[in-house]
């Protein structure tokens, strides 16, 4: 029994420490912290949170939301402009992991770490839904997206903290600037609703994002590239799944409603 436990510990240390990039494996969080955070998040949003709020009035959280959305916009702008300075054209089709030691790579790794931390902060989106009793917005797609992203970025940061996958982070950061700007304006009150006519295009932008991620990770598989194939395959599968899920969301919330509204309009004019 002791020998078995020793083998399990050695196996765990080998996979979740020795195989990780030596430059980032000691950065917070480790695997245990990641699992605790995601498990706690899921348990609170699905079970504990709704039970706590069952007999309570929803919290408004207006000022908290304004600060939160402002922070998201500012940190995303910072990451985007700092990240763009490191991007070269080969990021589009083949950018192997650079294992050398230099100041530019250290800055890339720091940006990647900030991006990972922001993905944990993004979990507050769902926490706020629970506290405001907007349970209808906590869909399976929402939970899947918010749980998967920190886990996926954790893997990238710990094992391949630079290279081809960085471009995905930049695309996602740009989308977050637009998305949280929308949330920020929406949180200012009814007087600003007239400026939110472009809500549906946020979803369109998210769809474009996943199509670009799919194509950018398909390229190394087609031309041959010294970058982990399983990462490219995983990102292709995941982005294709998100195209389907967000496409279904867009169809249900916009395309079908447009058809219904057009049908009602035609009936009124007959």
C-alpha positions in Angstrom: 0.0 0.0 0.0 2.8 2.4 0.9 4.6 1.5 -2.4 1.4 2.2 -4.3 1.0 5.6 -2.7 4.6 6.4 -3.4 4.1 5.6 -7.0 1.0 7.7 -7.2 2.8 10.7 -5.6 5.8 10.2 -8.0 3.4 10.0 -11.0 1.6 13.1 -9.8 4.8 15.1 -9.4 6.1 13.9 -12.7 3.0 14.9 -14.7 2.0 18.0 -12.8 5.5 19.4 -12.0 8.4 17.8 -13.8 6.8 18.0 -17.2 5.7 21.6 -16.7 7.8 24.5 -18.1 10.5 25.3 -15.5 10.0 29.0 -16.0 6.3 29.0 -14.9 5.6 25.8 -12.9 6.2 27.5 -9.6 3.9 30.4 -10.3 0.5 30.4 -8.5 -1.8 28.6 -8.8 -0.8 24.9 -8.6 -3.2 22.2 -9.7 -4.7 21.8 -6.2 -5.6 25.5 -6.0 -7.1 25.4 -9.5 -9.4 22.4 -8.6 -10.4 24.0 -5.3 -11.3 27.3 -7.0 -13.3 25.7 -9.9 -15.1 23.2 -7.6 -16.0 25.9 -5.2 -17.2 28.1 -8.1 -19.4 25.3 -9.5 -20.8 24.3 -6.1 -21.7 27.9 -5.2 -23.3 28.8 -8.5 -25.3 25.5 -8.8 -26.2 24.7 -5.2 -25.0 26.8 -2.3 -25.7 30.2 -3.8 -29.3 29.6 -5.0 -30.1 28.1 -1.5 -28.6 31.1 0.3 -30.6 33.5 -2.0 -33.8 31.5 -1.9 -35.5 33.7 0.8 -33.5 36.8 0.2 -34.1 39.8 -2.0 -31.7 40.1 -4.9 -28.8 42.4 -4.4 -28.6 45.4 -6.8 -24.7 45.6 -6.8 -24.9 48.5 -9.2 -21.7 50.2 -8.0 -19.9 46.9 -7.6 -20.8 46.0 -11.2 -19.7 49.4 -12.5 -16.3 48.9 -10.8 -16.0 45.3 -12.0 -16.9 46.0 -15.6 -14.6 49.1 -15.6 -11.7 46.9 -14.3 -12.4 44.3 -17.0 -12.2 46.8 -19.8 -9.0 48.5 -18.4 -7.1 45.2 -17.7 -8.2 43.9 -21.2 -6.9 47.0 -22.9 -3.6 46.7 -21.0 -3.2 43.1 -22.0 -4.1 43.7 -25.6 -1.7 46.5 -26.2 1.1 44.9 -24.3 0.5 41.6 -26.0 0.4 43.1 -29.5 4.0 44.3 -29.1 5.1 40.7 -28.9 3.1 39.3 -31.9 4.9 38.4 -35.1 3.2 37.1 -38.4 4.2 33.5 -37.7 1.8 33.5 -34.8 -0.9 33.1 -37.4 0.3 29.8 -38.9 3.2 28.4 -36.8 4.9 29.7 -33.7 6.8 27.0 -31.8 7.4 27.3 -28.1 10.5 29.3 -27.3 12.4 27.7 -24.4 15.2 30.3 -24.2 15.6 32.8 -21.4 15.3 36.5 -22.3 13.5 39.7 -21.1 10.9 39.6 -23.8 9.8 36.1 -22.9 9.7 36.9 -19.3 7.3 39.7 -20.1 5.2 37.3 -22.2 5.0 34.9 -19.3 3.9 37.7 -17.0 1.2 38.7 -19.4 0.1 35.1 -19.7 -0.1 34.9 -15.9 -2.2 38.0 -15.7 -4.5 36.5 -18.4 -4.9 33.4 -16.3 -5.7 35.4 -13.1 -8.3 37.4 -15.1 -10.0 34.1 -16.1 -10.4 33.4 -12.3 -11.8 36.9 -11.9 -14.3 36.2 -14.7 -15.9 33.7 -12.5 -17.5 36.6 -10.6 -19.8 37.0 -13.6 -21.8 34.0 -12.4 -21.5 34.9 -8.8 -23.1 38.2 -9.5 -25.9 36.4 -11.4 -26.6 34.3 -8.3 -26.5 37.3 -5.9 -28.8 39.3 -8.2 -31.1 36.2 -8.6 -30.7 36.2 -12.4 -30.7 32.4 -12.5 -32.0 32.3 -16.0 -28.7 33.7 -17.3 -26.7 30.8 -15.7 -27.0 28.5 -18.7 -25.0 25.3 -19.4 -23.1 27.2 -22.0 -22.2 29.9 -19.5 -21.0 27.5 -16.9 -19.1 25.3 -19.4 -17.3 28.4 -20.8 -16.4 29.9 -17.5 -15.1 26.6 -16.1 -13.2 25.5 -19.1 -11.3 28.7 -19.8 -9.3 28.9 -16.5 -8.5 25.2 -16.8 -7.4 25.5 -20.5 -5.3 28.7 -19.8 -3.7 27.0 -16.8 -2.5 24.1 -19.0 -1.2 26.5 -21.5 0.6 28.7 -19.0 2.2 25.8 -17.0 3.3 23.7 -20.0 3.6 26.0 -23.1 3.7 29.6 -21.7 4.5 31.2 -25.1 4.2 30.2 -28.8 1.2 29.6 -31.0 -1.5 29.6 -28.3 -0.7 33.2 -27.3 -2.7 34.5 -30.3 -5.9 33.0 -28.9 -5.5 35.0 -25.8 -5.2 38.3 -27.7 -8.3 37.6 -29.7 -10.2 36.7 -26.5 -8.9 39.9 -24.8 -10.1 42.1 -27.7 -13.6 40.5 -27.5 -13.6 41.1 -23.7 -13.0 44.8 -24.3 -16.1 45.0 -26.4 -18.2 42.7 -24.2 -17.5 44.4 -20.9 -17.9 47.8 -22.5 -21.4 46.7 -23.4 -22.0 45.5 -19.8 -20.6 48.8 -18.4 -22.9 50.9 -20.5 -25.9 48.6 -19.7 -25.1 49.1 -16.0 -25.4 52.9 -16.2 -29.2 52.7 -16.2 -32.3 53.0 -18.5 -31.1 56.4 -20.0 -28.3 54.6 -21.7 -30.3 51.7 -23.2 -30.6 53.5 -26.5 -26.9 53.1 -27.0 -27.1 49.3 -26.7 -28.6 48.5 -30.1 -25.5 46.5 -30.9 -26.1 43.7 -28.3 -26.5 41.0 -30.9 -23.2 41.9 -32.5 -21.4 41.0 -29.3 -22.5 37.4 -30.0 -21.5 37.7 -33.6 -18.0 38.9 -32.5 -17.7 35.9 -30.2 -18.6 33.6 -33.1 -16.0 35.3 -35.3 -13.5 34.8 -32.4 -14.0 31.0 -32.3 -13.8 30.7 -36.1 -10.5 32.5 -36.1 -9.2 30.4 -33.2 -10.2 27.3 -35.2 -8.5 28.4 -38.3 -5.4 29.5 -36.5 -5.0 26.1 -34.8 -5.9 24.2 -38.0 -3.0 25.8 -39.9 -0.1 24.1 -37.9 -1.8 20.7 -38.4 -1.9 21.2 -42.2 1.5 22.7 -42.8 3.4 20.9 -40.1 4.7 22.8 -37.1 6.9 22.2 -34.1 4.1 22.9 -31.7 2.2 20.3 -29.6 -0.3 18.8 -31.9 -2.7 17.8 -29.1 -3.0 21.4 -28.1 -4.0 22.5 -31.7 -6.4 19.6 -32.0 -8.0 20.4 -28.6 -8.4 24.0 -29.5 -9.9 23.2 -32.8 -12.4 20.8 -31.2 -13.3 23.3 -28.5 -13.6 26.3 -30.8 -15.8 24.3 -33.2 -18.0 23.3 -30.2 -18.3 26.9 -29.2 -19.2 28.0 -32.7 -22.1 25.5 -32.5 -23.2 26.5 -29.0 -22.9 30.3 -29.6 -24.5 29.8 -33.1 -27.4 28.0 -31.5 -27.7 30.8 -28.9 -27.7 33.4 -31.7 -30.3 31.6 -33.7 -32.6 31.1 -30.7 -32.3 34.7 -29.4 -32.1 36.7 -32.5 -32.8 34.9 -35.8 -36.0 33.2 -34.6 -37.2 36.4 -32.8 -36.6 38.4 -36.0 -38.7 35.9 -38.0 -41.5 36.1 -35.4 -41.4 39.9 -35.4 -41.4 40.1 -39.2 -44.3 37.6 -39.2 -46.3 39.8 -36.8 -45.5 42.9 -38.7 -46.7 41.3 -42.0 -50.0 40.2 -40.3 -50.7 43.7 -39.0 -50.3 45.1 -42.4 -52.6 42.7 -44.2 
